[in-house]
Amino acid sequence: MTVTKEESGQEDADDKGDMTGDGSGDAYVPSQRRLERERHQRTRARRATAIAALSTLVTAVVLYLVVVSAPGWPRTKETFFNGQYAREAFPKVLDGLWLNLRLLLVCGVAVLVLGMLIAVARTLRGPVFFPLRVLAAAYTDFFRGLPLIITLMIVVLGVPALRLQGVTVDPVLLGGTALTLTYSAYVAEVFRAGIESVHPSQRAAARSLGLSNRQALRYVVLPQAVRRQVPPLLNDLVSLQKDTGLVSIGGAVDAVRAADIIVGRSLNYTPYIVAGLVFVALTIPMTRFTDWVTARMDRQRAQGGTT
């Protein structure tokens, strides 16, 4: 059976819509089929939203009933969710949080710089750089394998015990040093993965244009490597923000230590809940920003916007 050109184009015309009847071609009128499809999609979206909201509400009610019906709930509520101690702890926890934010800023910059240097050292070529590559690999292997809490105890408690002249005993500085040592090892591996993900042809093209190895690394390889590794780097910074609370083991009065002081005096654990919620409130925006950056880069990569 022969299909005419007018018949074959009818479905496309129905889907795209028609022009106005005056033949001017100035206005677009959606077809009835398109309007019905969009109406169906809106109906499905509203139904999905309603089902999700209902299931969330049911789950929350069930969990609430399970918790409040537990035999030990009254005692737990008094110990962990006491409003009086929450009001007392909140301003002091906020004061201590300022120390955590300063540690995040300073350690974050130090971690990025040190991690980049270690990653570059691990990717240097040539036999003359072999000792440097071995040292960089040993550094990353050691501090990635050593638990952070042990690193903090060794640095915060061990360094002052040495009584070295000119070496600080400030628990804030020592705790920040321990955080930097550990997280720079993780970040170095992130940077190294980004550097190695850049195709060798990029470096070869840069060399063919007259750039030296150092210039090719600086102007061609590193910009692409860093751009590709932004999401995992942000994830590491989120983890660093939470782990700044561990400097309290050395006596630094941060948000966690401020809560611990009140707990030690009152034997009520509500301040710990307050400190935890403050950290969660600080982490959620960073996490959502990381998700947004990841989704944006995925869309750009799908469209050929990034390499």
N, C-alpha and C positions, 0 to 999 in steps of 0.2 A: 504494500500500500504506500502510495506516495504522500508525503507530508509537505504541505506548502510552507513557505517561509512565514506567512502570517500565522498559521497554526502553531508552528514551532516557537514563535516569539510571544504567544499569548500568555503563557505561564509567567515569563519574565515581566511582561507588562503588568500582570495582575499583582506580582510581588513588589515591583518598584513603585507602582502607582501611575496615575494618569495626570496629564496636564489639564488645565481648565478648558472648557468647551469652546472658548473664543479663539483658540488656536494661537494665542499670543505666546504661550510657553513661559510665562512669568511666574506662575505659582505651581507648587507641587501639591498634589492631592493624593494621600496614601490610599491604596486599594483596600477594599473590604477585607480581603484575605489577610493583609498585613495588620489591619486594625484588630481583627479577631485574634491573630497570633499574639500581638502585644497584650491584648486583654487577657488571654489565657496565661501568658507569662506572669503578668501582675497578680493574677489570681493564685497561681502556684506559689509565688513568692510570699504572698500574705498567708497562705495556708501553712507554708513551711515555717514562717516566723511564729505563727500562733502555736504550732505543734512544739517548736523548740521552747517557747516560753512556758507552755503548759508542762512539758516534761521537766524543765528546770525547776518550776515551782513544786511539782510533786516530789522530786528528788530532795529539794531543800526541806520540805515539810517532813518527809520520812526521816531524814538525817536528824532533824531537830527533835522529833519525837523519840528516836532511838537514844539520843544523848541525854535529854532531860528526864527520860524514864529510867535511866541507869540508877542503881542503888546509891552509888557514890557521887551523884551529880551535885547535891547541895554542898557537900564538902569541897568538891572540885571547883564549883562556882565561887565559893568564898576564898579559895586559895589562889586561883588563877585569874579570876574575873571580878575582882573587887574594885568598885568604882572609886572608893576613897583613895586607895593606893595608886590607882591609875591617874587620878588628877594630881596626886603628889609627884608621881614619877615623870609625867609628860614634859614639863618644862626643863627638868634636869636632863632628861634623855635628849631633848633638842639641843641643849647646850653642849652635851658631849658629842652630838652628831656633827657639830662644826669641825671637830678634830678629824672625824672620819672623812668628811668632804675634803679637807686639806690634804689628808693622806692620799685620797683617791687622785687628786689633781697632781700632786708632786710625784707620787709613785707611778701614776699612769704615764706621765711624760718620760720619766726615767726608764720605765719598762719598754716603751716604744723605741727609744734611742738605743738602749743596750741590746734589745732583741734584734733590731735591724743590724747592728754591728756584728753580732754573733752569727746571724744568718748570712751576711755577706762573707764573713770569714769562712763559713762552712762551704760556700760555693766558689771560693777562689780556685782558680785553675793553676796548674803547674806544680812540679815537684818541690819547688822552693817553699811553697806555702803548706806543705804537708804537716809540719808541726803545728801550725796555726789551726788547720782543719781538725787535727786530732784533739787539741785543747778545746776547741769550740764544741766538738761532738761529746767530749767527756763532760763538759759543763752542762750541756742540755740533758744528757743521760742521767747525770747525778741529781740535779735539782728537779727534774721531772719525776724521778723515782723516789726522792725523799719527801715524806709527808710535810706539808706546810707547817703543821703544828710543831713538828720536831725542829724544823729549820728556825722557827721563831724562838723555841726554847734554847737552842744552841747559841743563837746570836744575842738574844735579849738577856739571857742568864749567864751564858758562857763568856762573852766578851768582857763584861765588867769584872768577872772573877780573875781575868788575866792581869788586871791593874796596869794596863799599858799606858805610858805617858802620852798625852795628847789625843787619846781615843775617847770619844764621848761615851757616857753611861746613860744618856737620856733614853728612856724606853721608847719614846715616840720615834726618835731617829733610828734606833736599833731595830724597832719593829718595822719601820718603813724600809730599811735595808733588807731585812729578811723577805718582805713581800716582793721587793724588786728582784732579789736573787731568784726566787721561785718563779715568778710570773714572766720574767724575761726569758727563761728557758722555754716556756710554752709559746710565747709570742715569737721567739726566734724560729721555732718550727713552723709557725704559721707563715712567717715571711719567707722562709726557705721553700715551703711548698708553693708559694706564689711565684718566687723566682724561677723555680724549676718548671712551673706550668707554662712559662713564656716559651714559645717555640724557638728552637735554635736559629731558624731563619731570620728572626728579628735581630738577633745579635750579628748574624752574618751580613744582613743588609746594612746595619749601622757601620760595621767595619768597612764595607765596600764604599761607603760614603766618606771615608777618611777619619772616622771617629776611632779613638783609642779604646782599649778594653775598658778602662775606667769610665770614659765618656759614654760608651755604649751601655754600661751598667747603670750609670747615673741618669741618662736622658731617655733611654729606650726601655731597658728591662725593669728597673725599679718602679717607674710610674705605672706600668701595666700590672706588675706584681702586687703593689699596694692597693690599686683599685679593685683587683679581683678578691683581695682578702679582707675587705672592709667588714663584711658581716661577721666572720669569726673573730676579728680583732675587737669588734664591739661586744661580742659575747664574753671575751676574756676580760674586758673592762667591767662588765656587769658582775662577773665573778670576783674581780678585784674589789669592787665596791662593797660586796658582802663580807669579804675576808678581812677588810680593814678592822672589823670588830675584834679580830683575834689579837690585836696589839694590847688588849686589856690584860693579857696574862703577865705582862711586865709591869703592870701598875698604872699604865696610862689611862687617864679618865676620859674615855670616849663614851659613846652612847651605851655600850654594853656594860662598861665598868660603872657608869652612873646608876644603871638599873641594879647592878650587883650590890652596890653599897646599900641601897634601900632594902633589897632582899635580905642582906645580912643583918640589918637592924630590925626588920619587921617580921622576918620568917614568912613573908607572903610573896608568892612568885608572880604576882600581877605585873610588876615592872618589867620582867622579862618579856611578857606578852606585848607590852607597850613598845619596848625596844624592837621586838621582832616586827610589829606592824609598821613602825617607822621605816625600817629597812625595806619592807615590802613596798610601801608607798613610794620609796625612792627608786626601787628597782623596776617597778612596772613601767614607768615612762621610758626608761632606757631600753627595756625589753621590747616594747611596742615600736620604738624608734628603730631598733635593730631589725625587727620584722619588716618595717616599712622600707628600709634601705635594701634589704634582701629582695623583697618583691619588686622594687623599682629596678634594681640591677638585673633581675631575671627577665623583666619585660624588655629592658634595653638590649640585653643579650639576644633575646628571641627576635628582636627587630634589627639586629646587626649594629646596634648603637655602641656596644663595647666589645673588646676583644678578650 
